[in-house]
Structures are given as C-alpha cells and as structure tokens.
Amino acid sequence: MPTLLLQAHTLMHNDCDAEDLLQDTLLLILEKRSTYVNNNFGAWAYALLYNLWRNITRHRNDVVYSDNLSEYERCYHNNIEKEYDIRHSLATVSHKHRSTIGLYLQGYQYDEIAQQQALEMGTVKSRISRARKHLQSLLQEYR
C-alpha cells in the first residue's frame, strides 16, 4: 500500500487526490480480485491504479479557486502567454500530425488513436514523434 500511495502522489501531485485515487484503486482491486493470476501483484495493482488515473484525468477539468487575486492574475497572464505560444506552435504542425498528436495530448493511447484514425500503429508513433520534435524545437524556451 505505501508503494501505491507513492505512485498515486506521483500521478496526482496532491495529497487529497492521491489518497482518493489510492482508495478507489483498493476498491477496484477487491472488485477485480478474481482476475488476478499469481504473477506480480505489485505490477497488477499499479496497472489498475494507472488505468484508473488515466480515466479520471481524461475527462477532468481542474478549477482552482484562490482568494489572492494578484497571485491569480500573475499566474493567469503567465499561462496565457504560454498557452498562446503552444496553440500557435500547434497550428504550425501539419494537419495529419496535428490531429494525431491532438488525440495523444487528450490522453488516448497509441492503439486507440490507430483505431480511431484507421492507421497502422507505426504510422501513429511516427506522426506523434515528428510532431513532438517539431513542437520541442519551437517551444525550447519553456524547457
């Protein structure tokens, strides 16, 4: 359990959310215990935790409330500039690469993207790789 909690903290970056994720994972482990085969329990439990995290974050819109308006405004303006640069950089990526990396950035896995776009897995991987390299070259200042 401590290892799963550490992994949950790594994924969620928030104590409360990490503990909720761990609790949901433990419930899922109990529900799915009939599917466990005597291999590696830690890896099986981590896979459940990771898949649960992926499903939660795929459809999640985080809203942060702050009483300190000046802090909010500073973060807002910094993020607006970054977001503009990212959106502008994404617009320079070719359409076929942009649609593929767009799905990847939304949290879809390679096989899901390949199925959705009726492409081979290798094509999806190369498109994402090329788009990432292009974006990295344009967004070096944010590294």
C-alpha positions in Angstrom: 0.0 0.0 0.0 2.8 2.5 0.7 4.2 1.9 -2.8 0.8 2.5 -4.4 0.3 5.7 -2.3 3.7 6.9 -3.6 2.7 6.2 -7.1 -0.6 8.0 -6.6 1.2 11.0 -5.3 3.4 11.0 -8.3 0.4 10.9 -10.7 -1.9 13.3 -8.8 0.5 15.9 -7.3 -2.0 16.5 -4.5 -2.3 14.7 -1.1 -6.1 14.5 -1.1 -6.4 13.5 -4.7 -3.7 10.9 -4.3 -5.5 9.4 -1.2 -8.8 9.3 -3.1 -7.0 7.6 -6.1 -5.5 5.0 -3.7 -8.8 4.3 -2.1 -10.6 3.9 -5.4 -7.7 1.6 -6.5 -8.1 -0.5 -3.4 -11.8 -0.9 -4.1 -11.1 -1.8 -7.7 -8.5 -4.4 -6.5 -11.2 -6.0 -4.3 -13.7 -6.0 -7.2 -11.2 -7.4 -9.7 -9.5 -9.9 -7.4 -10.9 -12.8 -9.4 -9.0 -11.7 -12.5 -5.6 -11.7 -10.7 -3.3 -14.5 -11.7 -0.4 -15.4 -9.4 2.2 -13.3 -11.2 3.3 -10.0 -9.9 0.7 -8.4 -7.6 2.5 -5.0 -7.5 2.5 -4.7 -11.2 -1.1 -5.7 -11.5 -2.1 -3.3 -8.7 -0.1 -0.5 -10.3 -1.8 -1.2 -13.7 -5.2 -0.8 -12.1 -4.1 2.5 -10.4 -2.6 3.9 -13.6 -5.7 3.0 -15.7 -8.0 4.5 -13.1 -5.9 7.7 -13.0 -5.9 7.9 -16.8 -9.7 7.5 -16.9 -10.1 10.2 -14.2 -7.8 12.7 -15.8 -9.0 12.2 -19.3 -12.4 13.8 -18.5 -11.3 16.1 -15.7 -11.4 19.9 -15.8 -9.5 21.3 -12.9 -10.8 24.6 -11.4 -8.6 26.3 -8.9 -10.1 28.9 -6.6 -7.9 31.5 -4.9 -8.6 34.3 -2.6 -5.5 36.1 -3.6 -6.4 37.9 -6.8 -2.9 39.3 -7.6 -1.5 35.8 -7.5 -4.2 34.6 -9.7 -3.7 37.5 -12.2 0.1 36.8 -12.3 -0.4 33.1 -13.0 -3.2 33.9 -15.5 -1.0 36.2 -17.5 2.0 33.9 -17.5 -0.2 31.0 -18.5 -2.0 33.0 -21.3 1.4 33.7 -22.9 2.5 30.1 -22.7 -0.9 28.9 -24.0 -0.7 31.3 -26.9 2.7 30.0 -27.8 1.6 26.4 -27.5 -1.5 27.0 -29.6 0.4 29.0 -32.2 3.1 26.2 -32.4 0.4 23.5 -32.7 -1.0 25.5 -35.6 2.3 25.1 -37.5 2.2 21.3 -37.3 0.8 19.7 -40.5 -2.9 18.7 -40.3 -2.3 15.0 -40.3 0.3 15.2 -37.5 -1.9 17.8 -35.5 -4.9 15.5 -35.4 -2.8 12.6 -34.3 -0.9 14.4 -31.6 -4.1 16.2 -30.5 -5.6 12.8 -29.6 -2.4 11.8 -27.8 -2.4 15.0 -25.8 -6.0 14.3 -24.8 -4.8 11.1 -23.2 -5.6 8.5 -25.8 -3.2 5.5 -26.1 -1.4 4.7 -29.4 -3.7 1.7 -30.1 -6.8 3.9 -29.5 -5.6 6.6 -31.9 -4.7 4.0 -34.6 -8.1 2.5 -34.4 -9.9 5.9 -34.4 -7.9 7.2 -37.4 -7.7 3.8 -39.2 -3.9 3.9 -39.2 -1.2 1.4 -38.5 0.4 1.6 -35.1 3.8 2.6 -36.6 2.3 5.4 -38.5 0.7 6.8 -35.3 4.0 6.5 -33.4 6.0 8.3 -36.2 3.4 11.1 -36.6 3.5 11.7 -32.8 7.3 11.6 -32.7 7.6 14.0 -35.6 5.1 16.4 -34.1 6.8 16.3 -30.7 10.2 17.1 -32.2 8.7 20.0 -34.2 7.0 21.3 -31.1 10.1 20.9 -28.9 12.1 22.9 -31.4 9.5 25.7 -31.3 9.0 25.7 -27.6 12.6 25.4 -26.3 12.2 28.5 -24.0 9.8 26.6 -21.8 12.1 23.6 -21.1 
